[in-house]
Amino acid sequence: MLFKNLSLVTSDGIKKCDILVKNGKIAGIGKFSGDGIDFKGRTAIPSVIDMHVPVSYTHLRAHETSLHLVCRL
């Protein structure tokens, strides 16, 4: 699968490129010929799985994890 015309966020800044994916893994980053999904300059951020986290509601669920974060000796 080929993703074309991405704005890829890297540690060096934003890079205009294509991403080639084979067998579910990134096989190459650069410019590739051929048909693919045109991202029209949209941004891709590596290693981000779910960016939609309603931060304003996380405090309401703090009690669910607080006991797991406390080390009791």
SEFIZA-3560 file (N, C-alpha, C; in Angstrom, 3 decimals):
REM SEFIZA-3560
<numar><xx>0.851</xx><yy>-1.160</yy><zz>0.000</zz><atom>N</atom></numar>
<numar><xx>0.000</xx><yy>0.000</yy><zz>0.000</zz><atom>CA</atom></numar>
<numar><xx>0.903</xx><yy>1.231</yy><zz>0.000</zz><atom>C</atom></numar>
<numar><xx>0.511</xx><yy>2.225</yy><zz>-0.742</zz><atom>N</atom></numar>
<numar><xx>1.303</xx><yy>3.444</yy><zz>-0.860</zz><atom>CA</atom></numar>
<numar><xx>0.468</xx><yy>4.642</yy><zz>-0.426</zz><atom>C</atom></numar>
<numar><xx>0.997</xx><yy>5.392</yy><zz>0.532</zz><atom>N</atom></numar>
<numar><xx>0.381</xx><yy>6.629</yy><zz>0.986</zz><atom>CA</atom></numar>
<numar><xx>1.195</xx><yy>7.773</yy><zz>0.395</zz><atom>C</atom></numar>
<numar><xx>0.563</xx><yy>8.613</yy><zz>-0.402</zz><atom>N</atom></numar>
<numar><xx>1.278</xx><yy>9.656</yy><zz>-1.132</zz><atom>CA</atom></numar>
<numar><xx>0.967</xx><yy>11.046</yy><zz>-0.590</zz><atom>C</atom></numar>
<numar><xx>1.939</xx><yy>11.952</yy><zz>-0.794</zz><atom>N</atom></numar>
<numar><xx>1.777</xx><yy>13.379</yy><zz>-0.476</zz><atom>CA</atom></numar>
<numar><xx>1.462</xx><yy>13.643</yy><zz>0.993</zz><atom>C</atom></numar>
<numar><xx>2.251</xx><yy>13.043</yy><zz>1.873</zz><atom>N</atom></numar>
<numar><xx>2.091</xx><yy>13.241</yy><zz>3.313</zz><atom>CA</atom></numar>
<numar><xx>2.979</xx><yy>14.367</yy><zz>3.813</zz><atom>C</atom></numar>
<numar><xx>2.588</xx><yy>14.959</yy><zz>4.918</zz><atom>N</atom></numar>
<numar><xx>3.467</xx><yy>15.835</yy><zz>5.694</zz><atom>CA</atom></numar>
<numar><xx>3.831</xx><yy>15.025</yy><zz>6.928</zz><atom>C</atom></numar>
<numar><xx>5.008</xx><yy>14.429</yy><zz>6.914</zz><atom>N</atom></numar>
<numar><xx>5.442</xx><yy>13.526</yy><zz>7.975</zz><atom>CA</atom></numar>
<numar><xx>6.195</xx><yy>14.301</yy><zz>9.046</zz><atom>C</atom></numar>
<numar><xx>5.738</xx><yy>14.185</yy><zz>10.294</zz><atom>N</atom></numar>
<numar><xx>6.395</xx><yy>14.852</yy><zz>11.410</zz><atom>CA</atom></numar>
<numar><xx>7.546</xx><yy>13.970</yy><zz>11.871</zz><atom>C</atom></numar>
<numar><xx>8.763</xx><yy>14.542</yy><zz>11.860</zz><atom>N</atom></numar>
<numar><xx>9.953</xx><yy>13.816</yy><zz>12.309</zz><atom>CA</atom></numar>
<numar><xx>10.668</xx><yy>14.645</yy><zz>13.369</zz><atom>C</atom></numar>
<numar><xx>11.711</xx><yy>14.087</yy><zz>13.948</zz><atom>N</atom></numar>
<numar><xx>12.490</xx><yy>14.831</yy><zz>14.943</zz><atom>CA</atom></numar>
<numar><xx>13.239</xx><yy>16.000</yy><zz>14.307</zz><atom>C</atom></numar>
<numar><xx>13.380</xx><yy>15.973</yy><zz>12.984</zz><atom>N</atom></numar>
<numar><xx>14.056</xx><yy>17.050</yy><zz>12.257</zz><atom>CA</atom></numar>
<numar><xx>13.092</xx><yy>18.075</yy><zz>11.672</zz><atom>C</atom></numar>
<numar><xx>11.801</xx><yy>17.903</yy><zz>11.902</zz><atom>N</atom></numar>
<numar><xx>10.804</xx><yy>18.821</yy><zz>11.358</zz><atom>CA</atom></numar>
<numar><xx>9.774</xx><yy>18.072</yy><zz>10.527</zz><atom>C</atom></numar>
<numar><xx>9.131</xx><yy>18.788</yy><zz>9.645</zz><atom>N</atom></numar>
<numar><xx>8.091</xx><yy>18.204</yy><zz>8.799</zz><atom>CA</atom></numar>
<numar><xx>8.672</xx><yy>17.919</yy><zz>7.426</zz><atom>C</atom></numar>
<numar><xx>8.453</xx><yy>16.699</yy><zz>6.937</zz><atom>N</atom></numar>
<numar><xx>9.020</xx><yy>16.245</yy><zz>5.672</zz><atom>CA</atom></numar>
<numar><xx>7.883</xx><yy>15.874</yy><zz>4.719</zz><atom>C</atom></numar>
<numar><xx>7.908</xx><yy>16.420</yy><zz>3.510</zz><atom>N</atom></numar>
<numar><xx>6.924</xx><yy>16.066</yy><zz>2.490</zz><atom>CA</atom></numar>
<numar><xx>7.396</xx><yy>14.771</yy><zz>1.828</zz><atom>C</atom></numar>
<numar><xx>6.588</xx><yy>13.721</yy><zz>1.899</zz><atom>N</atom></numar>
<numar><xx>7.038</xx><yy>12.433</yy><zz>1.379</zz><atom>CA</atom></numar>
<numar><xx>5.871</xx><yy>11.476</yy><zz>1.139</zz><atom>C</atom></numar>
<numar><xx>6.214</xx><yy>10.279</yy><zz>0.701</zz><atom>N</atom></numar>
<numar><xx>5.291</xx><yy>9.165</yy><zz>0.557</zz><atom>CA</atom></numar>
<numar><xx>5.735</xx><yy>8.082</yy><zz>1.536</zz><atom>C</atom></numar>
<numar><xx>4.812</xx><yy>7.215</yy><zz>1.942</zz><atom>N</atom></numar>
<numar><xx>5.155</xx><yy>6.090</yy><zz>2.808</zz><atom>CA</atom></numar>
<numar><xx>4.670</xx><yy>4.816</yy><zz>2.132</zz><atom>C</atom></numar>
<numar><xx>5.576</xx><yy>3.874</yy><zz>1.982</zz><atom>N</atom></numar>
<numar><xx>5.270</xx><yy>2.567</yy><zz>1.400</zz><atom>CA</atom></numar>
<numar><xx>5.118</xx><yy>1.562</yy><zz>2.526</zz><atom>C</atom></numar>
<numar><xx>3.978</xx><yy>0.850</yy><zz>2.559</zz><atom>N</atom></numar>
<numar><xx>3.708</xx><yy>-0.145</yy><zz>3.599</zz><atom>CA</atom></numar>
<numar><xx>3.574</xx><yy>-1.516</yy><zz>2.948</zz><atom>C</atom></numar>
<numar><xx>4.327</xx><yy>-2.483</yy><zz>3.483</zz><atom>N</atom></numar>
<numar><xx>4.246</xx><yy>-3.879</yy><zz>3.017</zz><atom>CA</atom></numar>
<numar><xx>4.078</xx><yy>-4.789</yy><zz>4.221</zz><atom>C</atom></numar>
<numar><xx>3.141</xx><yy>-5.699</yy><zz>4.132</zz><atom>N</atom></numar>
<numar><xx>2.871</xx><yy>-6.657</yy><zz>5.212</zz><atom>CA</atom></numar>
<numar><xx>2.628</xx><yy>-5.965</yy><zz>6.555</zz><atom>C</atom></numar>
<numar><xx>1.954</xx><yy>-4.821</yy><zz>6.513</zz><atom>N</atom></numar>
<numar><xx>1.597</xx><yy>-4.114</yy><zz>7.738</zz><atom>CA</atom></numar>
<numar><xx>2.728</xx><yy>-3.331</yy><zz>8.376</zz><atom>C</atom></numar>
<numar><xx>3.878</xx><yy>-3.232</yy><zz>7.704</zz><atom>N</atom></numar>
<numar><xx>5.020</xx><yy>-2.498</yy><zz>8.258</zz><atom>CA</atom></numar>
<numar><xx>5.519</xx><yy>-1.473</yy><zz>7.252</zz><atom>C</atom></numar>
<numar><xx>6.084</xx><yy>-0.392</yy><zz>7.757</zz><atom>N</atom></numar>
<numar><xx>6.643</xx><yy>0.629</yy><zz>6.870</zz><atom>CA</atom></numar>
<numar><xx>7.859</xx><yy>0.048</yy><zz>6.171</zz><atom>C</atom></numar>
<numar><xx>7.811</xx><yy>0.031</yy><zz>4.839</zz><atom>N</atom></numar>
<numar><xx>8.902</xx><yy>-0.522</yy><zz>4.034</zz><atom>CA</atom></numar>
<numar><xx>9.780</xx><yy>0.578</yy><zz>3.456</zz><atom>C</atom></numar>
<numar><xx>9.264</xx><yy>1.799</yy><zz>3.385</zz><atom>N</atom></numar>
<numar><xx>10.060</xx><yy>2.878</yy><zz>2.841</zz><atom>CA</atom></numar>
<numar><xx>9.405</xx><yy>4.230</yy><zz>3.014</zz><atom>C</atom></numar>
<numar><xx>10.248</xx><yy>5.242</yy><zz>3.134</zz><atom>N</atom></numar>
<numar><xx>9.801</xx><yy>6.624</yy><zz>3.221</zz><atom>CA</atom></numar>
<numar><xx>10.589</xx><yy>7.410</yy><zz>2.196</zz><atom>C</atom></numar>
<numar><xx>9.905</xx><yy>8.145</yy><zz>1.343</zz><atom>N</atom></numar>
<numar><xx>10.560</xx><yy>8.916</yy><zz>0.293</zz><atom>CA</atom></numar>
<numar><xx>9.547</xx><yy>9.286</yy><zz>-0.767</zz><atom>C</atom></numar>
<numar><xx>9.991</xx><yy>9.323</yy><zz>-2.003</zz><atom>N</atom></numar>
<numar><xx>9.091</xx><yy>9.572</yy><zz>-3.137</zz><atom>CA</atom></numar>
<numar><xx>9.014</xx><yy>8.298</yy><zz>-3.967</zz><atom>C</atom></numar>
<numar><xx>7.787</xx><yy>7.814</yy><zz>-4.192</zz><atom>N</atom></numar>
<numar><xx>7.580</xx><yy>6.572</yy><zz>-4.933</zz><atom>CA</atom></numar>
<numar><xx>6.632</xx><yy>6.828</yy><zz>-6.094</zz><atom>C</atom></numar>
<numar><xx>6.878</xx><yy>6.140</yy><zz>-7.200</zz><atom>N</atom></numar>
<numar><xx>5.963</xx><yy>6.235</yy><zz>-8.343</zz><atom>CA</atom></numar>
<numar><xx>4.871</xx><yy>5.200</yy><zz>-8.171</zz><atom>C</atom></numar>
<numar><xx>3.783</xx><yy>5.403</yy><zz>-8.862</zz><atom>N</atom></numar>
<numar><xx>2.676</xx><yy>4.458</yy><zz>-8.796</zz><atom>CA</atom></numar>
<numar><xx>1.470</xx><yy>5.056</yy><zz>-8.121</zz><atom>C</atom></numar>
<numar><xx>0.388</xx><yy>4.316</yy><zz>-8.201</zz><atom>N</atom></numar>
<numar><xx>-0.870</xx><yy>4.764</yy><zz>-7.606</zz><atom>CA</atom></numar>
<numar><xx>-0.872</xx><yy>4.486</yy><zz>-6.114</zz><atom>C</atom></numar>
<numar><xx>-1.514</xx><yy>5.355</yy><zz>-5.376</zz><atom>N</atom></numar>
<numar><xx>-1.651</xx><yy>5.178</yy><zz>-3.936</zz><atom>CA</atom></numar>
<numar><xx>-2.742</xx><yy>6.085</yy><zz>-3.417</zz><atom>C</atom></numar>
<numar><xx>-2.880</xx><yy>6.109</yy><zz>-2.125</zz><atom>N</atom></numar>
<numar><xx>-3.870</xx><yy>6.971</yy><zz>-1.484</zz><atom>CA</atom></numar>
<numar><xx>-3.252</xx><yy>8.352</yy><zz>-1.334</zz><atom>C</atom></numar>
<numar><xx>-3.883</xx><yy>9.346</yy><zz>-1.922</zz><atom>N</atom></numar>
<numar><xx>-3.376</xx><yy>10.715</yy><zz>-1.887</zz><atom>CA</atom></numar>
<numar><xx>-3.822</xx><yy>11.399</yy><zz>-0.597</zz><atom>C</atom></numar>
<numar><xx>-2.872</xx><yy>11.719</yy><zz>0.265</zz><atom>N</atom></numar>
<numar><xx>-3.183</xx><yy>12.371</yy><zz>1.527</zz><atom>CA</atom></numar>
<numar><xx>-3.296</xx><yy>13.880</yy><zz>1.396</zz><atom>C</atom></numar>
<numar><xx>-2.995</xx><yy>14.418</yy><zz>0.237</zz><atom>N</atom></numar>
<numar><xx>-3.167</xx><yy>15.845</yy><zz>-0.067</zz><atom>CA</atom></numar>
<numar><xx>-2.509</xx><yy>16.742</yy><zz>0.976</zz><atom>C</atom></numar>
<numar><xx>-1.312</xx><yy>16.351</yy><zz>1.439</zz><atom>N</atom></numar>
<numar><xx>-0.567</xx><yy>17.158</yy><zz>2.391</zz><atom>CA</atom></numar>
<numar><xx>-0.961</xx><yy>17.000</yy><zz>3.840</zz><atom>C</atom></numar>
<numar><xx>-1.899</xx><yy>16.105</yy><zz>4.126</zz><atom>N</atom></numar>
<numar><xx>-2.315</xx><yy>15.909</yy><zz>5.524</zz><atom>CA</atom></numar>
<numar><xx>-1.138</xx><yy>15.393</yy><zz>6.345</zz><atom>C</atom></numar>
<numar><xx>-1.198</xx><yy>15.600</yy><zz>7.636</zz><atom>N</atom></numar>
<numar><xx>-0.099</xx><yy>15.280</yy><zz>8.534</zz><atom>CA</atom></numar>
<numar><xx>-0.159</xx><yy>13.838</yy><zz>9.024</zz><atom>C</atom></numar>
<numar><xx>0.993</xx><yy>13.190</yy><zz>9.043</zz><atom>N</atom></numar>
<numar><xx>1.148</xx><yy>11.858</yy><zz>9.625</zz><atom>CA</atom></numar>
<numar><xx>2.146</xx><yy>11.966</yy><zz>10.765</zz><atom>C</atom></numar>
<numar><xx>1.809</xx><yy>11.365</yy><zz>11.899</zz><atom>N</atom></numar>
<numar><xx>2.679</xx><yy>11.406</yy><zz>13.069</zz><atom>CA</atom></numar>
<numar><xx>2.997</xx><yy>9.967</yy><zz>13.461</zz><atom>C</atom></numar>
<numar><xx>4.246</xx><yy>9.531</yy><zz>13.303</zz><atom>N</atom></numar>
<numar><xx>4.608</xx><yy>8.152</yy><zz>13.646</zz><atom>CA</atom></numar>
<numar><xx>4.411</xx><yy>7.854</yy><zz>15.125</zz><atom>C</atom></numar>
<numar><xx>4.076</xx><yy>6.623</yy><zz>15.428</zz><atom>N</atom></numar>
<numar><xx>3.959</xx><yy>6.099</yy><zz>16.790</zz><atom>CA</atom></numar>
<numar><xx>2.776</xx><yy>6.636</yy><zz>17.571</zz><atom>C</atom></numar>
<numar><xx>1.878</xx><yy>7.323</yy><zz>16.927</zz><atom>N</atom></numar>
<numar><xx>0.693</xx><yy>7.804</yy><zz>17.618</zz><atom>CA</atom></numar>
<numar><xx>-0.458</xx><yy>6.881</yy><zz>17.252</zz><atom>C</atom></numar>
<numar><xx>-1.042</xx><yy>6.256</yy><zz>18.243</zz><atom>N</atom></numar>
<numar><xx>-2.100</xx><yy>5.293</yy><zz>17.990</zz><atom>CA</atom></numar>
<numar><xx>-3.472</xx><yy>5.957</yy><zz>18.059</zz><atom>C</atom></numar>
<numar><xx>-3.738</xx><yy>6.676</yy><zz>19.128</zz><atom>N</atom></numar>
<numar><xx>-5.038</xx><yy>7.320</yy><zz>19.293</zz><atom>CA</atom></numar>
<numar><xx>-4.825</xx><yy>8.720</yy><zz>19.834</zz><atom>C</atom></numar>
<numar><xx>-4.970</xx><yy>9.708</yy><zz>18.967</zz><atom>N</atom></numar>
<numar><xx>-4.743</xx><yy>11.081</yy><zz>19.400</zz><atom>CA</atom></numar>
<numar><xx>-5.982</xx><yy>11.677</yy><zz>20.061</zz><atom>C</atom></numar>
<numar><xx>-7.127</xx><yy>11.001</yy><zz>19.975</zz><atom>N</atom></numar>
<numar><xx>-8.349</xx><yy>11.562</yy><zz>20.545</zz><atom>CA</atom></numar>
<numar><xx>-8.496</xx><yy>11.104</yy><zz>21.992</zz><atom>C</atom></numar>
<numar><xx>-8.003</xx><yy>11.905</yy><zz>22.897</zz><atom>N</atom></numar>
<numar><xx>-8.134</xx><yy>11.638</yy><zz>24.322</zz><atom>CA</atom></numar>
<numar><xx>-8.759</xx><yy>12.877</yy><zz>24.950</zz><atom>C</atom></numar>
<numar><xx>-9.978</xx><yy>12.762</yy><zz>25.422</zz><atom>N</atom></numar>
<numar><xx>-10.625</xx><yy>13.935</yy><zz>26.022</zz><atom>CA</atom></numar>
<numar><xx>-9.991</xx><yy>14.270</yy><zz>27.359</zz><atom>C</atom></numar>
<numar><xx>-8.970</xx><yy>15.100</yy><zz>27.338</zz><atom>N</atom></numar>
<numar><xx>-8.199</xx><yy>15.439</yy><zz>28.529</zz><atom>CA</atom></numar>
<numar><xx>-9.077</xx><yy>16.035</yy><zz>29.617</zz><atom>C</atom></numar>
<numar><xx>-10.093</xx><yy>16.747</yy><zz>29.238</zz><atom>N</atom></numar>
<numar><xx>-10.937</xx><yy>17.389</yy><zz>30.243</zz><atom>CA</atom></numar>
<numar><xx>-11.696</xx><yy>16.384</yy><zz>31.104</zz><atom>C</atom></numar>
<numar><xx>-11.791</xx><yy>15.127</yy><zz>30.671</zz><atom>N</atom></numar>
<numar><xx>-12.538</xx><yy>14.130</yy><zz>31.435</zz><atom>CA</atom></numar>
<numar><xx>-11.632</xx><yy>13.123</yy><zz>32.151</zz><atom>C</atom></numar>
<numar><xx>-10.328</xx><yy>13.191</yy><zz>31.960</zz><atom>N</atom></numar>
<numar><xx>-9.456</xx><yy>12.186</yy><zz>32.553</zz><atom>CA</atom></numar>
<numar><xx>-9.470</xx><yy>12.234</yy><zz>34.076</zz><atom>C</atom></numar>
<numar><xx>-9.669</xx><yy>13.403</yy><zz>34.663</zz><atom>N</atom></numar>
<numar><xx>-9.685</xx><yy>13.502</yy><zz>36.116</zz><atom>CA</atom></numar>
<numar><xx>-10.872</xx><yy>12.749</yy><zz>36.721</zz><atom>C</atom></numar>
<numar><xx>-11.927</xx><yy>12.559</yy><zz>35.945</zz><atom>N</atom></numar>
<numar><xx>-13.108</xx><yy>11.852</yy><zz>36.449</zz><atom>CA</atom></numar>
<numar><xx>-12.861</xx><yy>10.351</yy><zz>36.574</zz><atom>C</atom></numar>
<numar><xx>-11.842</xx><yy>9.851</yy><zz>35.865</zz><atom>N</atom></numar>
<numar><xx>-11.557</xx><yy>8.416</yy><zz>35.900</zz><atom>CA</atom></numar>
<numar><xx>-10.260</xx><yy>8.112</yy><zz>36.643</zz><atom>C</atom></numar>
<numar><xx>-9.684</xx><yy>9.094</yy><zz>37.302</zz><atom>N</atom></numar>
<numar><xx>-8.409</xx><yy>8.912</yy><zz>37.998</zz><atom>CA</atom></numar>
<numar><xx>-8.489</xx><yy>7.810</yy><zz>39.046</zz><atom>C</atom></numar>
<numar><xx>-9.639</xx><yy>7.667</yy><zz>39.691</zz><atom>N</atom></numar>
<numar><xx>-9.787</xx><yy>6.656</yy><zz>40.738</zz><atom>CA</atom></numar>
<numar><xx>-9.606</xx><yy>5.237</yy><zz>40.198</zz><atom>C</atom></numar>
<numar><xx>-9.814</xx><yy>5.024</yy><zz>38.896</zz><atom>N</atom></numar>
<numar><xx>-9.686</xx><yy>3.690</yy><zz>38.319</zz><atom>CA</atom></numar>
<numar><xx>-8.240</xx><yy>3.219</yy><zz>38.258</zz><atom>C</atom></numar>
<numar><xx>-7.305</xx><yy>4.147</yy><zz>38.140</zz><atom>N</atom></numar>
<numar><xx>-5.903</xx><yy>3.756</yy><zz>38.018</zz><atom>CA</atom></numar>
<numar><xx>-5.068</xx><yy>4.124</yy><zz>39.230</zz><atom>C</atom></numar>
<numar><xx>-5.572</xx><yy>4.948</yy><zz>40.121</zz><atom>N</atom></numar>
<numar><xx>-4.763</xx><yy>5.438</yy><zz>41.240</zz><atom>CA</atom></numar>
<numar><xx>-4.271</xx><yy>4.302</yy><zz>42.125</zz><atom>C</atom></numar>
<numar><xx>-5.074</xx><yy>3.290</yy><zz>42.356</zz><atom>N</atom></numar>
<numar><xx>-4.655</xx><yy>2.192</yy><zz>43.208</zz><atom>CA</atom></numar>
<numar><xx>-3.536</xx><yy>1.364</yy><zz>42.572</zz><atom>C</atom></numar>
<numar><xx>-3.519</xx><yy>1.327</yy><zz>41.266</zz><atom>N</atom></numar>
<numar><xx>-2.499</xx><yy>0.559</yy><zz>40.549</zz><atom>CA</atom></numar>
<numar><xx>-1.171</xx><yy>1.301</yy><zz>40.497</zz><atom>C</atom></numar>
<numar><xx>-1.176</xx><yy>2.603</yy><zz>40.711</zz><atom>N</atom></numar>
<numar><xx>0.038</xx><yy>3.401</yy><zz>40.634</zz><atom>CA</atom></numar>
<numar><xx>0.735</xx><yy>3.543</yy><zz>41.979</zz><atom>C</atom></numar>
<numar><xx>0.077</xx><yy>3.139</yy><zz>43.058</zz><atom>N</atom></numar>
<numar><xx>0.633</xx><yy>3.288</yy><zz>44.401</zz><atom>CA</atom></numar>
<numar><xx>1.320</xx><yy>1.995</yy><zz>44.784</zz><atom>C</atom></numar>
<numar><xx>2.561</xx><yy>2.112</yy><zz>45.205</zz><atom>N</atom></numar>
<numar><xx>3.311</xx><yy>0.945</yy><zz>45.680</zz><atom>CA</atom></numar>
<numar><xx>3.197</xx><yy>0.895</yy><zz>47.199</zz><atom>C</atom></numar>
<numar><xx>2.596</xx><yy>-0.139</yy><zz>47.686</zz><atom>N</atom></numar>
<numar><xx>2.418</xx><yy>-0.258</yy><zz>49.134</zz><atom>CA</atom></numar>
<numar><xx>3.373</xx><yy>-1.328</yy><zz>49.663</zz><atom>C</atom></numar>
<numar><xx>4.172</xx><yy>-0.952</yy><zz>50.625</zz><atom>N</atom></numar>
<numar><xx>5.145</xx><yy>-1.891</yy><zz>51.193</zz><atom>CA</atom></numar>
<numar><xx>4.702</xx><yy>-2.369</yy><zz>52.555</zz><atom>C</atom></numar>
//
